[in-house]
Each structure stands twice: as structure tokens, then as C-alpha cells.
Amino acid sequence: MADALHNWAARIHAGDTRAVSRAISAIENGDGRAEGLLALLFPSTGRAFLIGVTGAAGTGKSTLVDRLAAHYRSKDQTVGILAVDPTSPFTGGAILGDRIRMQGHAADAGVFIRSMATRGLMGGLAQATADAALVLDAAGRQIVLIETVGVGQDEIDIARLADCTLVLVVPGLGDDVQNMKAGLLEAADIFVVNKGDREGADQVELQLQETAHLSAGTWQPAVVRTTATTGEGIAALAGAIEKFRAHLQSSGEQRERILAQWKRRLLSLLEQKLLQRAVEETGGERGLELLAREVADRKKNPYEAVRQLLSAERAGREG
């Protein structure tokens, strides 16, 4: 088992696409080998630059990601793309597949594309996405682009994972800057006015520039106008990303971000492990269902039920 994991990790380090794909599948499916594999890969991570691309549906995220990938490949940089898609109610997998997206990169070994299902998680960002990014990092991908579904808490979640967050806005969707969620505005490192050839783009750009001036941090979010379908503005966007990256390094904020990210990741992992153990000690899914039924029938209050779960977890740990 140990030899097999070491061989698997070595293939990932060598950039073997099949080994990378298997690793991400193992992570998504909760394969028991995934944790051991990630432990082997982890020391060689921390080199990739993660770019989150978020925004409402219809803002052109996939097209922008496709154009950015092409730009970085023209600079001879390797790219990984994680596209977080809605979950199929029938298969539990991503509704949009890898082959549907970004066909222009299909034959390019320097671009790895993976669609990942949200699996019904709150906010749409799959729990597995962060670990999948680690795998791509270990495989030597220099740039990792993470495209979100663009719903709910998703935008904030991606900001907590990415090194740089792009928030896409387009004119004419009825979601002008005044109506955008405060959290989304705060998440942006760079605002992208996509579909910039549309009527109203000037007004949206001006509103975002005014919003950017209100930033309390040392970085004032850049506002870049693009038309991803034609590639217009993509080079300028890549330049803004590089400028932000340089700012992170020179200001010392990169270290602060990394520490904050891992604090959240550790708490998330701890929560996941404790929850899994508590459910197992209570009888698994069946036990949880029975407990939920008791609460629904008002035979037990929810606080008592949670105490029972915690007691079961504690007993299992001490036993």
C-alpha cells in the first residue's frame, strides 16, 4: 500500500496526467487513499499561484478562464483549471464535463482541465477543490485557475482559497454595483468588467472604480475591462494580476494570507473529521436519520441531539 502511494505520488510529481486525474477522483469520492497521497504530495506544494474567477451566471467566466489559460500558455507557463460545476441530481457528478469546456486546450499537455461537482455543498464550492488544487500544485502547474458556479456563499469561499480573486461584472444583467453583495465586493482583488463592448460598460466601470477607492486595505482593487469572446483586455488583466502578485510579495501580505487560509483550512478539516467520527459513533447515516426523526417528532430537542453526537464522538475517541 505504502509503495503504491509513493509510486502514485512520484507520477504526479512527474506531471503524469492520468495520475493527477486519478488523484482528484479519489479526493472527490472520499477514497481512503487520498489523505495518505496528499500527505506525500504536500511538502512539494506552495509554488502554484491560484486565481479564483467568480461572478454571477452569465458574466462569461468560462470564456475568460479559457482566454487567460491561452495567455499563460503563450508565456510558456503550465496551467491547471478547476471548474466547479452544479451537481447532477442523478449521478452526483458535474453536469458540465471537461470535454464541453475549453476545447481549444484539449490537445495541449500544458493545460489540465477538470470539472468538479459541487455535490450540494453550501455555496457551491466543492470541499475537494482545495485538495485538488494541491495536487495540481504538486504536479508542477504554475497557474491554477478556479472557476466557481457563482452562487450563494461561493464567491466568499473562493476568496479564502485563491491567492488572487477576480470578480466578474457585466453591464445589462440588472445586478449593478449598488446591488452587489458587500461580501462579494470585499472579496475582489481585481474587478473585471467583462463583455465590455456592451452598452452601459462605461457606467459599470466607473461605479467599480469608485467602489475600489473605498478599499480599506493597502491594495486598491484594479478595474479591468475585457471582452473575453474576442480576447480584448486579457493581456491587461494578466498584467493587473501580476501587479497584484508583486504587491503581495513586497508588502508581506502574502504570508499573512497564507496563514489565514491555513487557519481556516485546519478548522474546516477538524470540523469534518469530528463530524464524521460523531456520525459513525452514532450509527452512521442510519443513526443520524433516527436522531433527526426524533427531533422532527419533537421527542428530542436539537441541542440535546447535538450533545448526544458529541458524547458519542468523545466516547469513541476515549474508547
C-alpha positions as CSV (number, residue, x, y, z in Angstrom):
1,M,0.0,0.0,0.0
2,A,2.8,2.4,1.0
3,D,4.8,1.6,-2.1
4,A,1.8,2.1,-4.3
5,L,1.1,5.5,-2.8
6,H,4.8,6.6,-3.2
7,N,4.7,5.4,-6.8
8,W,1.4,7.3,-7.4
9,A,2.9,10.5,-5.8
10,A,6.1,10.2,-7.9
11,R,4.0,10.0,-11.1
12,I,2.1,13.1,-10.0
13,H,5.3,14.9,-9.3
14,A,6.4,14.0,-12.9
15,G,3.2,15.6,-14.2
16,D,1.5,12.4,-15.3
17,T,-2.0,13.5,-16.3
18,R,-3.6,10.1,-15.6
19,A,-2.1,10.0,-12.1
20,V,-3.4,13.6,-11.5
21,S,-6.9,12.7,-12.7
22,R,-7.0,9.6,-10.5
23,A,-5.9,11.6,-7.5
24,I,-8.6,14.2,-8.0
25,S,-11.2,11.4,-8.5
26,A,-10.0,9.8,-5.2
27,I,-10.4,13.1,-3.4
28,E,-13.9,13.7,-4.8
29,N,-15.0,10.2,-4.0
30,G,-13.7,10.2,-0.4
31,D,-11.2,7.3,-1.3
32,G,-9.3,6.3,1.9
33,R,-6.0,6.6,0.0
34,A,-6.5,10.3,-0.8
35,E,-5.4,11.5,2.6
36,G,-2.1,9.5,2.5
37,L,-1.4,10.6,-1.0
38,L,-1.9,14.3,-0.1
39,A,0.4,13.8,2.8
40,L,3.1,12.7,0.5
41,L,2.5,15.5,-2.0
42,F,2.1,18.3,0.5
43,P,5.9,19.1,1.0
44,S,6.3,19.9,-2.6
45,T,3.3,22.3,-2.8
46,G,3.1,26.1,-2.3
47,R,4.6,27.1,-5.6
48,A,1.5,27.5,-7.8
49,F,-0.4,30.8,-8.0
50,L,-4.1,30.3,-7.5
51,I,-6.5,32.6,-9.3
52,G,-10.2,32.5,-8.4
53,V,-12.7,33.6,-11.1
54,T,-16.2,34.3,-9.7
55,G,-19.3,36.3,-10.5
56,A,-22.9,35.8,-11.4
57,A,-24.1,33.3,-14.0
58,G,-23.9,34.9,-17.5
59,T,-20.8,37.0,-16.8
60,G,-18.6,34.9,-19.1
61,K,-16.4,33.2,-16.5
62,S,-15.6,30.1,-18.7
63,T,-14.7,32.2,-21.7
64,L,-12.5,34.4,-19.6
65,V,-10.7,31.4,-18.0
66,D,-10.2,29.9,-21.5
67,R,-8.6,33.2,-22.7
68,L,-6.4,33.5,-19.5
69,A,-5.2,30.0,-19.9
70,A,-4.2,30.7,-23.5
71,H,-2.4,33.9,-22.4
72,Y,-0.3,32.0,-19.8
73,R,0.4,29.2,-22.3
74,S,1.8,31.8,-24.7
75,K,4.2,32.7,-21.9
76,D,5.2,29.1,-21.6
77,Q,3.6,28.6,-18.2
78,T,1.7,25.4,-17.3
79,V,-1.9,25.8,-16.3
80,G,-4.4,23.8,-14.3
81,I,-8.1,24.6,-14.5
82,L,-10.7,23.5,-11.9
83,A,-14.2,24.4,-13.0
84,V,-16.7,23.9,-10.1
85,D,-20.0,23.0,-11.7
86,P,-23.5,22.3,-10.5
87,T,-24.1,18.7,-9.3
88,S,-26.2,16.3,-11.4
89,P,-29.2,15.1,-9.3
90,F,-28.9,11.7,-11.0
91,T,-25.2,10.9,-10.9
92,G,-23.8,13.3,-8.2
93,G,-21.2,14.4,-10.7
94,A,-20.5,17.6,-12.5
95,I,-23.2,18.5,-15.1
96,L,-20.8,20.2,-17.4
97,G,-17.9,17.9,-18.4
98,D,-14.3,18.6,-19.2
99,R,-14.7,18.0,-22.9
100,I,-17.5,20.5,-23.3
101,R,-15.4,23.3,-21.9
102,M,-12.4,24.9,-23.5
103,Q,-12.0,22.6,-26.5
104,G,-9.1,24.7,-27.8
105,H,-6.8,23.3,-25.0
106,A,-7.8,19.7,-25.4
107,A,-4.6,18.7,-27.2
108,D,-2.3,20.9,-25.0
109,A,-0.4,18.9,-22.4
110,G,0.4,22.1,-20.7
111,V,-3.2,22.7,-19.7
112,F,-5.0,20.3,-17.3
113,I,-8.8,20.8,-17.1
114,R,-11.1,19.3,-14.6
115,S,-14.8,19.8,-13.9
116,M,-15.7,19.2,-10.3
117,A,-19.2,18.7,-8.9
118,T,-20.4,21.0,-6.0
119,R,-22.0,17.9,-4.5
120,G,-24.7,20.0,-3.0
121,L,-22.4,21.8,-0.6
122,M,-23.5,25.2,0.6
123,G,-22.2,28.0,-1.7
124,G,-21.3,25.6,-4.5
125,L,-17.6,25.3,-3.8
126,A,-16.7,21.6,-3.5
127,Q,-14.8,20.7,-0.4
128,A,-12.5,18.8,-2.6
129,T,-11.4,21.8,-4.7
130,A,-8.7,22.9,-2.3
131,D,-7.2,19.5,-2.2
132,A,-7.4,19.2,-6.0
133,A,-5.5,22.5,-6.2
134,L,-2.8,21.0,-4.0
135,V,-2.5,18.0,-6.4
136,L,-2.1,20.4,-9.4
137,D,0.4,22.4,-7.5
138,A,2.4,19.2,-6.7
139,A,2.2,18.3,-10.4
140,G,4.1,21.4,-11.3
141,R,1.2,23.6,-12.6
142,Q,2.4,27.2,-12.3
143,I,-1.0,28.8,-12.6
144,V,-4.2,27.2,-11.2
145,L,-7.5,28.9,-12.4
146,I,-10.5,28.1,-10.2
147,E,-13.9,28.9,-11.8
148,T,-16.8,29.0,-9.4
149,V,-20.5,28.3,-10.0
150,G,-21.2,31.9,-8.9
151,V,-24.0,31.3,-6.5
152,G,-24.6,31.9,-2.7
153,Q,-21.6,31.9,-0.4
154,D,-19.4,30.6,-3.3
155,E,-17.8,34.0,-4.0
156,I,-16.5,34.4,-0.5
157,D,-15.3,30.8,-0.3
158,I,-13.2,31.2,-3.4
159,A,-11.5,34.3,-2.0
160,R,-10.4,32.3,1.0
161,L,-8.8,29.7,-1.2
162,A,-7.3,31.7,-4.0
163,D,-4.2,33.9,-4.0
164,C,-6.0,36.4,-6.3
165,T,-9.7,36.7,-6.7
166,L,-11.3,38.1,-9.9
167,V,-14.9,39.2,-9.6
168,L,-16.6,39.5,-13.0
169,V,-19.4,42.0,-13.6
170,V,-21.2,42.7,-16.9
171,P,-23.4,45.5,-18.0
172,G,-27.1,44.8,-18.5
173,L,-27.7,41.9,-16.1
174,G,-29.6,44.1,-13.7
175,D,-27.0,43.5,-11.0
176,D,-25.2,46.8,-11.0
177,V,-22.6,47.6,-8.4
178,Q,-25.0,49.1,-5.9
179,N,-26.9,45.8,-5.8
180,M,-23.9,43.6,-5.4
181,K,-23.4,41.8,-2.1
182,A,-21.0,43.6,0.2
183,G,-19.1,40.4,0.8
184,L,-18.5,40.0,-2.9
185,L,-17.2,43.5,-3.3
186,E,-14.8,42.9,-0.4
187,A,-13.7,39.6,-1.9
188,A,-12.4,41.2,-5.1
189,D,-8.7,41.8,-5.6
190,I,-9.5,42.7,-9.2
191,F,-12.8,43.7,-10.8
192,V,-13.3,42.6,-14.3
193,V,-15.9,44.4,-16.4
194,N,-16.5,41.6,-19.0
195,K,-18.5,42.0,-22.2
196,G,-17.1,45.5,-22.2
197,D,-18.4,46.2,-25.7
198,R,-21.9,46.3,-24.4
199,E,-23.9,49.4,-23.7
200,G,-23.5,50.5,-20.1
201,A,-20.0,49.2,-19.7
202,D,-18.6,52.7,-19.1
203,Q,-21.1,53.3,-16.2
204,V,-20.3,49.9,-14.6
205,E,-16.5,50.6,-14.9
206,L,-16.9,54.0,-13.3
207,Q,-19.0,52.6,-10.4
208,L,-16.4,49.9,-9.7
209,Q,-13.6,52.4,-9.7
210,E,-15.5,54.5,-7.2
211,T,-16.0,51.4,-5.1
212,A,-12.4,50.4,-5.3
213,H,-11.4,53.8,-3.8
214,L,-13.2,52.8,-0.7
215,S,-11.0,49.9,0.0
216,A,-9.5,50.0,3.5
217,G,-6.5,47.8,2.7
218,T,-3.1,48.6,1.3
219,W,-4.3,47.3,-2.1
220,Q,-6.8,49.2,-4.1
221,P,-8.6,46.7,-6.3
222,A,-7.9,47.2,-10.0
223,V,-10.7,47.5,-12.5
224,V,-10.0,45.9,-15.9
225,R,-12.3,46.0,-18.9
226,T,-12.4,42.9,-21.1
227,T,-14.3,41.3,-23.9
228,A,-13.4,37.7,-23.4
229,T,-15.0,36.5,-26.6
230,T,-12.5,38.5,-28.7
231,G,-9.6,38.4,-26.3
232,E,-9.7,42.2,-25.8
233,G,-8.3,43.3,-22.5
234,I,-6.9,39.8,-21.5
235,A,-3.3,40.9,-21.6
236,A,-4.2,44.0,-19.5
237,L,-5.9,41.7,-17.0
238,A,-2.9,39.4,-16.8
239,G,-0.8,42.5,-16.2
240,A,-3.1,43.5,-13.3
241,I,-2.8,40.0,-11.8
242,E,1.0,40.2,-11.9
243,K,0.9,43.6,-10.3
244,F,-1.2,42.3,-7.5
245,R,1.1,39.3,-7.1
246,A,4.1,41.6,-6.8
247,H,2.2,43.7,-4.2
248,L,1.5,40.6,-2.1
249,Q,5.2,39.7,-2.1
250,S,6.6,43.2,-1.5
251,S,4.1,44.2,1.2
252,G,4.3,40.9,3.2
253,E,0.6,40.3,2.8
254,Q,1.2,37.1,1.0
255,R,2.5,35.5,4.2
256,E,-0.5,36.9,6.2
257,R,-2.9,35.5,3.6
258,I,-1.3,32.1,3.7
259,L,-1.5,31.9,7.5
260,A,-5.2,33.0,7.4
261,Q,-6.0,30.5,4.7
262,W,-4.4,27.6,6.6
263,K,-6.1,28.5,9.8
264,R,-9.4,28.3,8.1
265,R,-8.5,25.0,6.3
266,L,-7.3,23.4,9.6
267,L,-10.6,24.4,11.3
268,S,-12.5,23.0,8.3
269,L,-10.6,19.7,8.4
270,L,-11.1,19.4,12.1
271,E,-14.8,20.1,11.8
272,Q,-15.1,17.5,9.0
273,K,-13.2,14.8,11.0
274,L,-15.1,15.4,14.2
275,L,-18.4,15.4,12.4
276,Q,-17.5,12.2,10.5
277,R,-16.5,10.5,13.7
278,A,-19.5,11.6,15.6
279,V,-21.9,10.3,12.9
280,E,-20.0,7.0,12.8
281,E,-20.2,6.5,16.5
282,T,-23.9,7.3,16.5
283,G,-24.6,4.5,13.9
284,G,-23.7,6.2,10.7
285,E,-26.3,7.7,8.3
286,R,-29.0,5.4,9.7
287,G,-28.3,6.6,13.3
288,L,-28.3,10.2,12.1
289,E,-31.6,9.7,10.4
290,L,-33.1,8.2,13.5
291,L,-31.8,11.1,15.6
292,A,-33.3,13.6,13.1
293,R,-36.6,11.8,13.2
294,E,-36.7,12.1,17.0
295,V,-36.1,15.9,16.7
296,A,-38.6,16.2,13.9
297,D,-41.2,14.4,16.1
298,R,-40.3,16.7,19.0
299,K,-39.3,13.8,21.1
300,K,-35.8,15.4,21.5
301,N,-34.7,18.9,21.1
302,P,-31.9,19.7,18.6
303,Y,-29.5,20.8,21.3
304,E,-29.9,17.5,23.1
305,A,-29.3,15.7,19.8
306,V,-26.1,17.6,19.2
307,R,-24.9,16.8,22.8
308,Q,-25.6,13.1,22.0
309,L,-23.5,13.3,18.9
310,L,-20.7,15.0,20.8
311,S,-20.9,12.4,23.6
312,A,-20.7,9.6,21.1
313,E,-17.7,11.1,19.4
314,R,-16.0,11.6,22.8
315,A,-16.8,8.0,23.9
316,G,-15.4,6.7,20.6
317,R,-12.2,8.7,21.0
318,E,-11.6,7.6,24.6
319,G,-12.5,4.0,23.8
